[in-house]
Amino acid sequence: MIKYTFLFLFIIPFPVFSYSQKEGKYDEFRTGTFTYLDKGEGVLVIRTKKTQIEIYPDGESKLINKIKWINDSTYMLTFKKSINADGCLVKGDRMKIEFLSKDGNQYKCRYTSSACGKGEVTMKKVD
């Protein structure tokens, strides 16, 4: 009986605990510095745990968004403000981003917004 209790308490749960701590598929893209590869060339995207800032090539135009992760492969951007940049978003508008695939330091994602529509972009992590 002691042998079976040992198996049940210590050996059988081990795979469950080790699997639950596994890193998510897109975790390396949660924060960092990125660029667009197919749209918005020259735009630098800086993403922290709570904010995403897009800096345009002129260095003076910026979009500032609040970021909230829904799960490992989906996050929501809430538009906070624009500095010297035109666009389809107004304060409070939301955009849903879903990761579709990754290849090394690049990923492809789909964006959906009631204000701006939907589409797909490829981004590259540069740091």
N, C-alpha and C positions, 0 to 999 in steps of 0.2 A: 504494500500500500504506500509506503514512504517513497518508493521508487517512482510510482505514478504521480504522486503529489509533486515531486521534484520536477518531473517532465512538464506537468501542467503549469506550474507556477513560474518556471525559469526558462525552459527551452522553447516551448511552443509560442509564448508571446514575443520572443526575440525578433522574428521576422516582421511582425506587425509594427513594433517600435522602430526598427531600422527603416522600414518603408515609409512611415509617417514623417520622418525627418528628412526625407529626400528633397533635394533642391528642385524647384519648379523649372519647367522647360525654358521659360523666358526671363528668369530672375536677373540675368546679367544685363537686361535692357531696362530695368526699373529706374535706374539712375545713370547719369553720365552725360556726355556731350555727343551729339549726333548731327548728321547732315542728311538732307534729302538727296536721293540719287536720281530720281526721275521727274520730280516736280519741285519747284522752289529751289533750284540750284543756288548755292552760295548762302543759304539760310543756315544759321547755326542754332541748334536746339539744345538748351541746357535743361536737364531734368533732374530735380531733387526728389526727395520723398513726398513733398507736398506741392511743389510748383514746377511748371514747365514754362520756360521763356524762349521765344523764338526771336532771334536777332537777325535782321535783314542785312544784306551786303553793305549798305551805306553806313551801318554802325549806329544810326540814330533811330531807326524804326524797330519797334518791338511789339510783340504780343505776349501778354502775361496771362497764364491760365492756372487755376487750381487743379490739382490732380487727385483723383481718388481711385484706388485699385479695387475692382470688383472681384477679380480672381487672378490666377497666374497669367492668364492670356488676355484679359480685358480690363480697360480702365476708362474712366470718364473724366473729360476735361470740362471745367466750368470757366468760361471767359470772364476775366477780371477787368482788364483794361488794355487799351491800345495806345502806343506812343508813336506818333507820326506815321501810322500805318492804316491804310484803308482795308476794308474787308467786309464780309457778310455777317460777322458776329457783333452782337451788342452785349453789354454787361449782363451776366447771368445766363447767357445761352450755353447749352451743353453739347458736347460732341463725344460720341462713344467710339473708342478705338479697340479693335480686336486683332490680335496677332494671327496671321495665317500660316506663316512659315519662317524658318530662319536658316541661314547658311553662313557659318562662321560669325563674323562681326556685323552681319547684315540681317535685317528682318523685313518681311512684307506684312503690311497691315491694311485693314479696311476701316475707313472712318465713316460715321453716319451722323448727320446733324439736320435738324428740321430747318435751320437757317441757311446752311451751305450745301445741303444735299449729301451725296455719298460718293465714295471713290476708293481707290487703292493707291498706296504709295510704298516705296522701298526706302528704308533708312539704313544708314551705316553708323556704327558706333566708332567715334574717333578717339576716345580716351578710355 
